[in-house]
Each structure stands twice: as C-alpha cells, then as structure tokens.
Amino acid sequence: MERKIALVTGGSKGIGLATVQRLVQAGHTVITCARDPDHWQSVVAQHPQLSAVDFKVVDLTQPEQTQAMFEAIKTDYGKLDIAINNASPKLQSGGSFAQVATDDLFQTLVDDLWAPARCLQHELTLMSSGGAIVNVSSINGLRPTPSAAMYSAAKHGLEGLTHSVALEAIQSGIRINSVAPGVTWTPRWEQKQHDAPTIRQDVEKLVPAGRFAEPDEIAEAIAWLCSDSSRYIVGHTLVIDGGLSLK
C-alpha cells in the first residue's frame, strides 16, 4: 500500500484513536490533534506503536490554533492525502431545547459544525487528485434527536456540507464522504455508565444487532472510504448502526 499523509482530528480517544491505530497499521504517516497532551502520553505508553504519530495540541474551536496546525502540516509535509474530521467534544447542550442556555447551544454548533467546516477548508487546500476526506457524522444527523436538538442540527449541517462540498471537490479528484455511527462504546459512554450502571444493557436492547459498535468497526469503515477500494464513492453517508436507524 502506498504510504500516505493522513490527519485525524480528535485522535486520542474512541473512534478517533481507533482510526489513528488503523491508519498506522496500514503504514501511513499519521498526524492527530487533541486538547490534552497528558492523555496522549498515556495513550502512547499503552500503545508504543503510536510514538511515531505527530501529535499536536490544538483546540479546533479557536481559528488561530486551527490555522497554525495546518500551516505546520504544510511546512512539514507539504500536503495531505487523507483527512478524517472526527473531533467532537463532550456535549454541552443536552436537555430540553427551550431550557438549554444560549451559550451552550452556540458551543455545540461551533464544536460539531463550524470547527469541522473550517478544517475541511484547510484540508482541501492541501490536497490534490486522489485525496480523500471523511467527516464523522452520526445517525443523529439523519433523524430527530430530542434532548440533543442542537447536536442533531449540527450533524445534519455536517451532512449537508459533506454532500455539497463533495460535488465541488470531485472536480479536482478529491473524494468527500461521511460515516454516521450509531451507539459506539467509547469513553463517553463509559462515563455515563458510572451514573447509570445498566446503561449498556438498556441501550443494547434498542439496537436490532443487540450490541454497541466497537470503535475499531467504525475505524475500519473510515479506512475503507479513504482507500482505493472505494474510489467511485462520492458524497455518500455510510451508516454504521446495527440497524438502529431502521426502527
């Protein structure tokens, strides 16, 4: 397999970390970013093969930090071949929409739509024909989501952005797609389990496949969408949810 330059945003936990591991395993040069360098060091201690990953401390909601990261990528590597827009901080705007603080609604919009949109702009300027971008969306971007309305709206927006920009970018030979995971067992769900010990079993009863997805299952789909095996797939949303969105 050709060695490529790949960026995964939010690559220190969950789906992002599994994607970093998958791309490293494939032999690619991988760049990732997150806000907590100490956590990344603990990840590398557990997975020494990730020591070669170029980790950058970045808050993607801050435009100047985002721009600095992409300028560094341009200086150090000259290009990107693969980009995965995965970063999605802890939800700030859960609850009944009418009761959620305006600042929290805005923060979710920035976290889950504006930040990946800005990354997408930068990534396109570093890519040429053959490049591939995958936006990590959610089944909540395809259906209503009470108690997380702004998150759902942001992911719906990311879906629209993916499909629209895909038509522009393919004129330059760059493919843009998205994945829409369902419930995936990540540290975010593990934290919820502290307050609701039966949450895993309770949620699994709602999934036709009878279980949560594992992060590496989502990562495998992402890697496939970035590979030549999917070279004719443009502007597609790959739903990976064990049948949950069919209900």
Sequence and secondary structure as in RCSB ss.txt:
>XXXX:A:sequence
MERKIALVTGGSKGIGLATVQRLVQAGHTVITCARDPDHWQSVVAQHPQLSAVDFKVVDLTQPEQTQAMFEAIKT
DYGKLDIAINNASPKLQSGGSFAQVATDDLFQTLVDDLWAPARCLQHELTLMSSGGAIVNVSSINGLRPTPSAAM
YSAAKHGLEGLTHSVALEAIQSGIRINSVAPGVTWTPRWEQKQHDAPTIRQDVEKLVPAGRFAEPDEIAEAIAWL
CSDSSRYIVGHTLVIDGGLSLK
>XXXX:A:secstr
    EEEEETTTSHHHHHHHHHHHHTT EEEEEES HHHHHHHHHH GGGGGSEEEE  TTSHHHHHHHHHHHHH
HHS  SEEEE      S  S GGGS HHHHHHHHIIIIIHHHHHHHHHHHT  TT EEEEE  GGGTS  TT HH
HHHHHHHHHHHHHHHHHHHGGGT EEEEEEE SB  HHHHHHHHH TTHHHHHHTTSTTSS B HHHHHHHHHHH
TSGGGTT  S EEEESTTGGG 
